[in-house]
Amino acid sequence: MIVLDLSTLQNTANRLRIDVLNAVYHAKSGHIGGSFSSAEIVSYLYFKEMNIKADDPEWEDRDRFVLSKGHAAPVLYSALAEKGFFPRGELETLRKFGSKLQGHPDMKKAPGVDMSTGSLGQGFAAAAGMAMAGKLNHKDYYVYVLAGDGEMEEGEIWETLMSAAKYKLDHLILFLDHNGIQLDGTTGQVMNTEPITDKLRAFNWHVIEIDGHDFQQIEDAVQNAKMIKEQPTAIVANTVKGKGVSFMENKAAWHGKAPNEEEYKNALRELEASV
């Protein structure tokens, strides 16, 4: 087991949350809840695991990251800015007319975005295609995809699960942001996909269940996944919607709305105390 510098990575995740809050507040729209829940996963991948180059975003041998739940774009943009793909000041242009940082990731505009996403399910399918291309071209890169648990209601997700297993895409690693809440309520109320781990295993995926806010568990899961041959891996990451701000946690209302001035100041105060 590799022991991580947990404090450094946690500080990075907390900074990403602050950047997300600032960006969404200035945009007056955007998705905070699912961005906050996945901050540790995104931080680990971008600042510990993935082999990428900010000065060469289209490097052929880079690892790929696909944000299949594209509405969580603010956390991806925050990571890309922190990594140096573009100036952090551009985060305040989120969702503005003419900005490269639109409400959903656009690979034609934002440096470092490997796939345009937004229509749920399609990002996962594209990620499987990238993994298939890597396999056929004898490349060593990994494709990491982050999907939401509400997104698991899409039929395209299950088609991709079947095909990825059939073609033994062992360089495809799915992170499922399993926070239990989507736009209209809990996933159990809207369209229950449980028991999700059993279903993923039934589709012949290697499945690992973790605490998605624990960096050591994230690290161990990824390293385990990279040891598995001829089988894709799904990491079911149990997370908290709105993680990091007490009045946002586990609240469906914070799936996709911006804070008012008072909420912004209170949230910022909580997040800054954790950095």
Phi and psi in degrees as GROMACS dihedral restraints (atoms count N, CA, C in turn):
[ dihedral_restraints ]
;  ai    aj    ak    al  type     phi  dphi    fc
    3     4     5     6     1   -84.4    20    10
    4     5     6     7     1   126.6    20    10
    6     7     8     9     1   -89.4    20    10
    7     8     9    10     1   125.3    20    10
    9    10    11    12     1   -92.0    20    10
   10    11    12    13     1   160.2    20    10
   12    13    14    15     1   -81.6    20    10
   13    14    15    16     1    85.7    20    10
   15    16    17    18     1   -63.9    20    10
   16    17    18    19     1   -37.0    20    10
   18    19    20    21     1   -64.1    20    10
   19    20    21    22     1   -40.3    20    10
   21    22    23    24     1   -64.9    20    10
   22    23    24    25     1   -47.0    20    10
   24    25    26    27     1   -65.7    20    10
   25    26    27    28     1   -38.0    20    10
   27    28    29    30     1   -66.7    20    10
   28    29    30    31     1   -39.2    20    10
   30    31    32    33     1   -62.5    20    10
   31    32    33    34     1   -37.6    20    10
   33    34    35    36     1   -62.9    20    10
   34    35    36    37     1   -45.9    20    10
   36    37    38    39     1   -60.6    20    10
   37    38    39    40     1   -40.1    20    10
   39    40    41    42     1   -68.3    20    10
   40    41    42    43     1   -36.6    20    10
   42    43    44    45     1   -65.3    20    10
   43    44    45    46     1   -38.2    20    10
   45    46    47    48     1   -61.6    20    10
   46    47    48    49     1   -40.0    20    10
   48    49    50    51     1   -63.0    20    10
   49    50    51    52     1   -40.4    20    10
   51    52    53    54     1   -63.2    20    10
   52    53    54    55     1   -43.7    20    10
   54    55    56    57     1   -63.5    20    10
   55    56    57    58     1   -39.9    20    10
   57    58    59    60     1   -61.3    20    10
   58    59    60    61     1   -47.7    20    10
   60    61    62    63     1   -58.9    20    10
   61    62    63    64     1   -47.6    20    10
   63    64    65    66     1   -62.1    20    10
   64    65    66    67     1   -44.1    20    10
   66    67    68    69     1   -64.0    20    10
   67    68    69    70     1   -46.1    20    10
   69    70    71    72     1   -68.3    20    10
   70    71    72    73     1   -37.8    20    10
   72    73    74    75     1   -62.1    20    10
   73    74    75    76     1   -46.0    20    10
   75    76    77    78     1   -69.8    20    10
   76    77    78    79     1   -31.1    20    10
   78    79    80    81     1   -75.9    20    10
   79    80    81    82     1   -23.4    20    10
   81    82    83    84     1    64.6    20    10
   82    83    84    85     1    19.0    20    10
   84    85    86    87     1  -166.4    20    10
   85    86    87    88     1   160.2    20    10
   87    88    89    90     1   138.6    20    10
   88    89    90    91     1   178.5    20    10
   90    91    92    93     1  -115.5    20    10
   91    92    93    94     1   106.4    20    10
   93    94    95    96     1   -89.4    20    10
   94    95    96    97     1   -47.6    20    10
   96    97    98    99     1   -53.1    20    10
   97    98    99   100     1   -52.6    20    10
   99   100   101   102     1   -77.1    20    10
  100   101   102   103     1   -19.9    20    10
  102   103   104   105     1   -72.6    20    10
  103   104   105   106     1   -43.7    20    10
  105   106   107   108     1   -65.9    20    10
  106   107   108   109     1   -38.6    20    10
  108   109   110   111     1   -67.1    20    10
  109   110   111   112     1   -25.6    20    10
  111   112   113   114     1  -105.8    20    10
  112   113   114   115     1    11.0    20    10
  114   115   116   117     1   -62.5    20    10
  115   116   117   118     1   -38.4    20    10
  117   118   119   120     1   -68.6    20    10
  118   119   120   121     1   -41.1    20    10
  120   121   122   123     1   -61.5    20    10
  121   122   123   124     1   -48.9    20    10
  123   124   125   126     1   -64.4    20    10
  124   125   126   127     1   -40.9    20    10
  126   127   128   129     1   -62.4    20    10
  127   128   129   130     1   -44.5    20    10
  129   130   131   132     1   -60.7    20    10
  130   131   132   133     1   -47.4    20    10
  132   133   134   135     1   -64.4    20    10
  133   134   135   136     1   -45.5    20    10
  135   136   137   138     1   -80.5    20    10
  136   137   138   139     1   -26.9    20    10
  138   139   140   141     1  -115.3    20    10
  139   140   141   142     1     4.6    20    10
  141   142   143   144     1  -135.8    20    10
  142   143   144   145     1   -43.5    20    10
  144   145   146   147     1  -102.7    20    10
  145   146   147   148     1   -50.0    20    10
  147   148   149   150     1   -74.6    20    10
  148   149   150   151     1   142.2    20    10
  150   151   152   153     1   -93.3    20    10
  151   152   153   154     1    95.4    20    10
  153   154   155   156     1  -139.0    20    10
  154   155   156   157     1   164.2    20    10
  156   157   158   159     1  -132.0    20    10
  157   158   159   160     1   117.6    20    10
  159   160   161   162     1   -64.5    20    10
  160   161   162   163     1   -29.7    20    10
  162   163   164   165     1   -86.9    20    10
  163   164   165   166     1     0.3    20    10
  165   166   167   168     1  -147.9    20    10
  166   167   168   169     1    70.3    20    10
  168   169   170   171     1   -58.0    20    10
  169   170   171   172     1   -25.2    20    10
  171   172   173   174     1  -104.6    20    10
  172   173   174   175     1    20.3    20    10
  174   175   176   177     1   -50.1    20    10
  175   176   177   178     1   125.9    20    10
  177   178   179   180     1   -61.5    20    10
  178   179   180   181     1   -34.6    20    10
  180   181   182   183     1   -97.2    20    10
  181   182   183   184     1    13.0    20    10
  183   184   185   186     1   -69.2    20    10
  184   185   186   187     1   155.1    20    10
  186   187   188   189     1   -69.7    20    10
  187   188   189   190     1   149.5    20    10
  189   190   191   192     1  -107.4    20    10
  190   191   192   193     1   146.7    20    10
  192   193   194   195     1  -129.0    20    10
  193   194   195   196     1   128.0    20    10
  195   196   197   198     1  -120.7    20    10
  196   197   198   199     1   120.1    20    10
  198   199   200   201     1   -88.1    20    10
  199   200   201   202     1    87.7    20    10
  201   202   203   204     1   -65.9    20    10
  202   203   204   205     1   -34.9    20    10
  204   205   206   207     1   -85.4    20    10
  205   206   207   208     1    77.0    20    10
  207   208   209   210     1   -61.9    20    10
  208   209   210   211     1   -19.8    20    10
  210   211   212   213     1   -66.3    20    10
  211   212   213   214     1   -17.1    20    10
  213   214   215   216     1   -84.7    20    10
  214   215   216   217     1    24.8    20    10
  216   217   218   219     1   -51.7    20    10
  217   218   219   220     1   -35.3    20    10
  219   220   221   222     1   -56.6    20    10
  220   221   222   223     1   -36.0    20    10
  222   223   224   225     1   -73.9    20    10
  223   224   225   226     1   -33.0    20    10
  225   226   227   228     1   -66.7    20    10
  226   227   228   229     1   -46.7    20    10
  228   229   230   231     1   -60.4    20    10
  229   230   231   232     1   -40.0    20    10
  231   232   233   234     1   -62.9    20    10
  232   233   234   235     1   -41.3    20    10
  234   235   236   237     1   -66.5    20    10
  235   236   237   238     1   -42.1    20    10
  237   238   239   240     1   -63.8    20    10
  238   239   240   241     1   -39.8    20    10
  240   241   242   243     1   -67.0    20    10
  241   242   243   244     1   -43.9    20    10
  243   244   245   246     1   -62.2    20    10
  244   245   246   247     1   -33.8    20    10
  246   247   248   249     1   -79.0    20    10
  247   248   249   250     1   -15.9    20    10
  249   250   251   252     1   101.2    20    10
  250   251   252   253     1    14.9    20    10
  252   253   254   255     1   -71.1    20    10
  253   254   255   256     1   -28.5    20    10
  255   256   257   258     1  -159.3    20    10
  256   257   258   259     1   162.4    20    10
  258   259   260   261     1   -62.5    20    10
  259   260   261   262     1   141.0    20    10
  261   262   263   264     1   -61.8    20    10
  262   263   264   265     1   -27.7    20    10
  264   265   266   267     1   -60.5    20    10
  265   266   267   268     1   -23.3    20    10
  267   268   269   270     1   -70.4    20    10
  268   269   270   271     1   -14.7    20    10
  270   271   272   273     1   -60.9    20    10
  271   272   273   274     1   -28.7    20    10
  273   274   275   276     1   -74.7    20    10
  274   275   276   277     1    -3.3    20    10
  276   277   278   279     1   -93.5    20    10
  277   278   279   280     1     5.2    20    10
  279   280   281   282     1   -47.8    20    10
  280   281   282   283     1   128.5    20    10
  282   283   284   285     1    64.4    20    10
  283   284   285   286     1    11.9    20    10
  285   286   287   288     1   -83.8    20    10
  286   287   288   289     1   152.1    20    10
  288   289   290   291     1   -61.5    20    10
  289   290   291   292     1   128.4    20    10
  291   292   293   294     1    86.4    20    10
  292   293   294   295     1    -6.5    20    10
  294   295   296   297     1   -74.1    20    10
  295   296   297   298     1   149.4    20    10
  297   298   299   300     1   -76.0    20    10
  298   299   300   301     1   -11.1    20    10
  300   301   302   303     1  -105.9    20    10
  301   302   303   304     1    80.2    20    10
  303   304   305   306     1   -82.1    20    10
  304   305   306   307     1   178.1    20    10
  306   307   308   309     1   -62.4    20    10
  307   308   309   310     1   -24.5    20    10
  309   310   311   312     1  -130.0    20    10
  310   311   312   313     1   149.1    20    10
  312   313   314   315     1   -62.0    20    10
  313   314   315   316     1   136.1    20    10
  315   316   317   318     1  -123.5    20    10
  316   317   318   319     1   110.4    20    10
  318   319   320   321     1   -67.4    20    10
  319   320   321   322     1   -16.5    20    10
  321   322   323   324     1   -82.5    20    10
  322   323   324   325     1   -15.3    20    10
  324   325   326   327     1  -116.4    20    10
  325   326   327   328     1   -44.8    20    10
  327   328   329   330     1   -96.7    20    10
  328   329   330   331     1   118.7    20    10
  330   331   332   333     1   -59.5    20    10
  331   332   333   334     1   134.6    20    10
  333   334   335   336     1    95.6    20    10
  334   335   336   337     1   -11.2    20    10
  336   337   338   339     1   -83.0    20    10
  337   338   339   340     1   118.7    20    10
  339   340   341   342     1   -85.6    20    10
  340   341   342   343     1   -19.4    20    10
  342   343   344   345     1  -154.8    20    10
  343   344   345   346     1   132.6    20    10
  345   346   347   348     1   -70.8    20    10
  346   347   348   349     1   129.9    20    10
  348   349   350   351     1  -138.2    20    10
  349   350   351   352     1   165.6    20    10
  351   352   353   354     1   163.1    20    10
  352   353   354   355     1   -50.0    20    10
  354   355   356   357     1   -73.1    20    10
  355   356   357   358     1   112.5    20    10
  357   358   359   360     1   -61.3    20    10
  358   359   360   361     1   135.3    20    10
  360   361   362   363     1   101.8    20    10
  361   362   363   364     1   -31.6    20    10
  363   364   365   366     1   -71.2    20    10
  364   365   366   367     1   -33.4    20    10
  366   367   368   369     1   -63.2    20    10
  367   368   369   370     1   -40.5    20    10
  369   370   371   372     1   -63.2    20    10
  370   371   372   373     1   -42.5    20    10
  372   373   374   375     1   -63.1    20    10
  373   374   375   376     1   -41.7    20    10
  375   376   377   378     1   -64.8    20    10
  376   377   378   379     1   -38.5    20    10
  378   379   380   381     1   -62.4    20    10
  379   380   381   382     1   -40.3    20    10
  381   382   383   384     1   -63.1    20    10
  382   383   384   385     1   -36.8    20    10
  384   385   386   387     1   -64.0    20    10
  385   386   387   388     1   -39.2    20    10
  387   388   389   390     1   -63.4    20    10
  388   389   390   391     1   -41.9    20    10
  390   391   392   393     1   -65.8    20    10
  391   392   393   394     1   -38.3    20    10
  393   394   395   396     1   -63.6    20    10
  394   395   396   397     1   -42.8    20    10
  396   397   398   399     1   -61.5    20    10
  397   398   399   400     1   -42.4    20    10
  399   400   401   402     1   -61.0    20    10
  400   401   402   403     1   -40.7    20    10
  402   403   404   405     1   -66.3    20    10
  403   404   405   406     1   -45.0    20    10
  405   406   407   408     1   -66.8    20    10
  406   407   408   409     1   -30.4    20    10
  408   409   410   411     1   -95.4    20    10
  409   410   411   412     1     8.2    20    10
  411   412   413   414     1    56.9    20    10
  412   413   414   415     1    42.7    20    10
  414   415   416   417     1   -95.4    20    10
  415   416   417   418     1   155.1    20    10
  417   418   419   420     1  -100.2    20    10
  418   419   420   421     1    -0.6    20    10
  420   421   422   423     1   -68.7    20    10
  421   422   423   424     1   154.1    20    10
  423   424   425   426     1  -104.2    20    10
  424   425   426   427     1   150.3    20    10
  426   427   428   429     1  -114.9    20    10
  427   428   429   430     1   117.3    20    10
  429   430   431   432     1  -105.0    20    10
  430   431   432   433     1   133.8    20    10
  432   433   434   435     1  -129.7    20    10
  433   434   435   436     1   136.8    20    10
  435   436   437   438     1  -111.9    20    10
  436   437   438   439     1   118.2    20    10
  438   439   440   441     1  -119.2    20    10
  439   440   441   442     1   156.7    20    10
  441   442   443   444     1   -95.8    20    10
  442   443   444   445     1   157.5    20    10
  444   445   446   447     1   -73.1    20    10
  445   446   447   448     1   -27.3    20    10
  447   448   449   450     1   -67.0    20    10
  448   449   450   451     1   -32.8    20    10
  450   451   452   453     1   -63.9    20    10
  451   452   453   454     1   -23.8    20    10
  453   454   455   456     1   -66.1    20    10
  454   455   456   457     1    -8.2    20    10
  456   457   458   459     1   -77.6    20    10
  457   458   459   460     1   -11.2    20    10
  459   460   461   462     1   -79.6    20    10
  460   461   462   463     1   136.8    20    10
  462   463   464   465     1   -63.5    20    10
  463   464   465   466     1   -32.9    20    10
  465   466   467   468     1   -62.3    20    10
  466   467   468   469     1   -29.4    20    10
  468   469   470   471     1   -59.6    20    10
  469   470   471   472     1   -46.1    20    10
  471   472   473   474     1   -73.9    20    10
  472   473   474   475     1   -31.8    20    10
  474   475   476   477     1   -62.9    20    10
  475   476   477   478     1   -40.7    20    10
  477   478   479   480     1   -69.5    20    10
  478   479   480   481     1   -39.5    20    10
  480   481   482   483     1   -57.5    20    10
  481   482   483   484     1   -43.5    20    10
  483   484   485   486     1   -64.2    20    10
  484   485   486   487     1   -48.0    20    10
  486   487   488   489     1   -69.8    20    10
  487   488   489   490     1   -37.9    20    10
  489   490   491   492     1   -63.8    20    10
  490   491   492   493     1   -37.8    20    10
  492   493   494   495     1   -70.0    20    10
  493   494   495   496     1   -41.5    20    10
  495   496   497   498     1   -58.9    20    10
  496   497   498   499     1   -42.3    20    10
  498   499   500   501     1   -93.0    20    10
  499   500   501   502     1     8.8    20    10
  501   502   503   504     1    54.2    20    10
  502   503   504   505     1    53.0    20    10
  504   505   506   507     1   -83.1    20    10
  505   506   507   508     1    79.3    20    10
  507   508   509   510     1   -77.1    20    10
  508   509   510   511     1    -3.4    20    10
  510   511   512   513     1  -101.8    20    10
  511   512   513   514     1    15.7    20    10
  513   514   515   516     1  -107.2    20    10
  514   515   516   517     1   121.1    20    10
  516   517   518   519     1  -123.8    20    10
  517   518   519   520     1   116.5    20    10
  519   520   521   522     1   -95.9    20    10
  520   521   522   523     1   125.9    20    10
  522   523   524   525     1  -100.2    20    10
  523   524   525   526     1   123.4    20    10
  525   526   527   528     1  -101.8    20    10
  526   527   528   529     1   113.6    20    10
  528   529   530   531     1   -76.8    20    10
  529   530   531   532     1    93.0    20    10
  531   532   533   534     1   -95.8    20    10
  532   533   534   535     1    74.4    20    10
  534   535   536   537     1   -98.9    20    10
  535   536   537   538     1    -5.6    20    10
  537   538   539   540     1    79.6    20    10
  538   539   540   541     1     3.9    20    10
  540   541   542   543     1  -134.4    20    10
  541   542   543   544     1   136.9    20    10
  543   544   545   546     1  -128.5    20    10
  544   545   546   547     1  -168.4    20    10
  546   547   548   549     1   -52.6    20    10
  547   548   549   550     1   -46.4    20    10
  549   550   551   552     1   -99.9    20    10
  550   551   552   553     1     3.2    20    10
  552   553   554   555     1   148.4    20    10
  553   554   555   556     1  -156.9    20    10
  555   556   557   558     1   -75.8    20    10
  556   557   558   559     1   153.5    20    10
  558   559   560   561     1   -64.3    20    10
  559   560   561   562     1   -30.7    20    10
  561   562   563   564     1   -65.5    20    10
  562   563   564   565     1   -35.0    20    10
  564   565   566   567     1   -77.6    20    10
  565   566   567   568     1   -40.0    20    10
  567   568   569   570     1   -75.7    20    10
  568   569   570   571     1   -54.0    20    10
  570   571   572   573     1  -164.0    20    10
  571   572   573   574     1    96.8    20    10
  573   574   575   576     1   -69.3    20    10
  574   575   576   577     1   120.0    20    10
  576   577   578   579     1  -104.8    20    10
  577   578   579   580     1     5.6    20    10
  579   580   581   582     1   -74.7    20    10
  580   581   582   583     1   153.7    20    10
  582   583   584   585     1   -82.2    20    10
  583   584   585   586     1   108.1    20    10
  585   586   587   588     1   -65.6    20    10
  586   587   588   589     1   -38.0    20    10
  588   589   590   591     1   -64.9    20    10
  589   590   591   592     1   -40.6    20    10
  591   592   593   594     1   -64.3    20    10
  592   593   594   595     1   -39.5    20    10
  594   595   596   597     1   -66.9    20    10
  595   596   597   598     1   -42.0    20    10
  597   598   599   600     1   -62.4    20    10
  598   599   600   601     1   -41.8    20    10
  600   601   602   603     1   -64.4    20    10
  601   602   603   604     1   -37.4    20    10
  603   604   605   606     1   -64.9    20    10
  604   605   606   607     1   -24.4    20    10
  606   607   608   609     1   -88.6    20    10
  607   608   609   610     1    13.1    20    10
  609   610   611   612     1    68.6    20    10
  610   611   612   613     1    37.3    20    10
  612   613   614   615     1  -101.0    20    10
  613   614   615   616     1   147.1    20    10
  615   616   617   618     1   -75.9    20    10
  616   617   618   619     1   126.3    20    10
  618   619   620   621     1  -123.3    20    10
  619   620   621   622     1   133.6    20    10
  621   622   623   624     1  -128.4    20    10
  622   623   624   625     1   133.3    20    10
  624   625   626   627     1  -110.6    20    10
  625   626   627   628     1   131.8    20    10
  627   628   629   630     1  -140.6    20    10
  628   629   630   631     1   171.7    20    10
  630   631   632   633     1   -83.9    20    10
  631   632   633   634     1   112.4    20    10
  633   634   635   636     1   -73.0    20    10
  634   635   636   637     1     1.0    20    10
  636   637   638   639     1  -108.5    20    10
  637   638   639   640     1     3.2    20    10
  639   640   641   642     1  -104.4    20    10
  640   641   642   643     1   109.7    20    10
  642   643   644   645     1   -63.0    20    10
  643   644   645   646     1   -35.2    20    10
  645   646   647   648     1   -65.6    20    10
  646   647   648   649     1   -39.7    20    10
  648   649   650   651     1   -67.5    20    10
  649   650   651   652     1   -37.5    20    10
  651   652   653   654     1   -62.1    20    10
  652   653   654   655     1   -47.8    20    10
  654   655   656   657     1   -58.1    20    10
  655   656   657   658     1   -49.2    20    10
  657   658   659   660     1   -62.1    20    10
  658   659   660   661     1   -39.0    20    10
  660   661   662   663     1   -65.9    20    10
  661   662   663   664     1   -44.2    20    10
  663   664   665   666     1   -64.9    20    10
  664   665   666   667     1   -43.4    20    10
  666   667   668   669     1   -66.7    20    10
  667   668   669   670     1   -35.2    20    10
  669   670   671   672     1   -64.2    20    10
  670   671   672   673     1   -44.1    20    10
  672   673   674   675     1   -59.8    20    10
  673   674   675   676     1   -37.1    20    10
  675   676   677   678     1   -74.4    20    10
  676   677   678   679     1   -10.8    20    10
  678   679   680   681     1   -89.6    20    10
  679   680   681   682     1   -14.9    20    10
  681   682   683   684     1   -81.5    20    10
  682   683   684   685     1   130.3    20    10
  684   685   686   687     1  -110.9    20    10
  685   686   687   688     1   141.7    20    10
  687   688   689   690     1    61.6    20    10
  688   689   690   691     1    29.9    20    10
  690   691   692   693     1  -157.0    20    10
  691   692   693   694     1   130.1    20    10
  693   694   695   696     1   -73.3    20    10
  694   695   696   697     1   159.8    20    10
  696   697   698   699     1  -119.0    20    10
  697   698   699   700     1   136.6    20    10
  699   700   701   702     1  -113.2    20    10
  700   701   702   703     1   124.9    20    10
  702   703   704   705     1  -104.8    20    10
  703   704   705   706     1   107.0    20    10
  705   706   707   708     1   -84.3    20    10
  706   707   708   709     1   105.4    20    10
  708   709   710   711     1  -100.3    20    10
  709   710   711   712     1   107.7    20    10
  711   712   713   714     1   -74.1    20    10
  712   713   714   715     1   119.6    20    10
  714   715   716   717     1  -132.2    20    10
  715   716   717   718     1   175.5    20    10
  717   718   719   720     1  -116.4    20    10
  718   719   720   721     1   120.3    20    10
  720   721   722   723     1   -59.4    20    10
  721   722   723   724     1   131.9    20    10
  723   724   725   726     1    73.5    20    10
  724   725   726   727     1    20.4    20    10
  726   727   728   729     1   -50.5    20    10
  727   728   729   730     1   130.9    20    10
  729   730   731   732     1   109.8    20    10
  730   731   732   733     1   -19.2    20    10
  732   733   734   735     1  -125.2    20    10
  733   734   735   736     1   116.0    20    10
  735   736   737   738     1   -56.3    20    10
  736   737   738   739     1   -42.3    20    10
  738   739   740   741     1   -81.5    20    10
  739   740   741   742     1    -5.1    20    10
  741   742   743   744     1   -99.5    20    10
  742   743   744   745     1   -19.6    20    10
  744   745   746   747     1   -65.8    20    10
  745   746   747   748     1   132.8    20    10
  747   748   749   750     1    59.7    20    10
  748   749   750   751     1    32.1    20    10
  750   751   752   753     1  -118.1    20    10
  751   752   753   754     1   118.7    20    10
  753   754   755   756     1   -62.2    20    10
  754   755   756   757     1   -27.1    20    10
  756   757   758   759     1   -61.0    20    10
  757   758   759   760     1   -24.4    20    10
  759   760   761   762     1   -94.6    20    10
  760   761   762   763     1    15.9    20    10
  762   763   764   765     1   -62.6    20    10
  763   764   765   766     1   -46.9    20    10
  765   766   767   768     1  -149.6    20    10
  766   767   768   769     1    56.0    20    10
  768   769   770   771     1  -139.7    20    10
  769   770   771   772     1   157.2    20    10
  771   772   773   774     1   -94.2    20    10
  772   773   774   775     1   148.5    20    10
  774   775   776   777     1   -76.0    20    10
  775   776   777   778     1   150.4    20    10
  777   778   779   780     1   -78.8    20    10
  778   779   780   781     1  -177.8    20    10
  780   781   782   783     1   -61.7    20    10
  781   782   783   784     1   -43.7    20    10
  783   784   785   786     1   -66.3    20    10
  784   785   786   787     1   -44.3    20    10
  786   787   788   789     1   -62.9    20    10
  787   788   789   790     1   -40.2    20    10
  789   790   791   792     1   -60.1    20    10
  790   791   792   793     1   -48.4    20    10
  792   793   794   795     1   -64.1    20    10
  793   794   795   796     1   -41.0    20    10
  795   796   797   798     1   -66.8    20    10
  796   797   798   799     1   -42.1    20    10
  798   799   800   801     1   -65.6    20    10
  799   800   801   802     1   -43.3    20    10
  801   802   803   804     1   -62.4    20    10
  802   803   804   805     1   -38.7    20    10
  804   805   806   807     1   -61.1    20    10
  805   806   807   808     1   -43.4    20    10
  807   808   809   810     1   -65.6    20    10
  808   809   810   811     1   -44.8    20    10
  810   811   812   813     1   -68.9    20    10
  811   812   813   814     1   -40.8    20    10
  813   814   815   816     1   -65.4    20    10
  814   815   816   817     1   -28.2    20    10
  816   817   818   819     1   -69.8    20    10
  817   818   819   820     1   -16.8    20    10
  819   820   821   822     1   -98.7    20    10
  820   821   822   823     1    -2.1    20    10
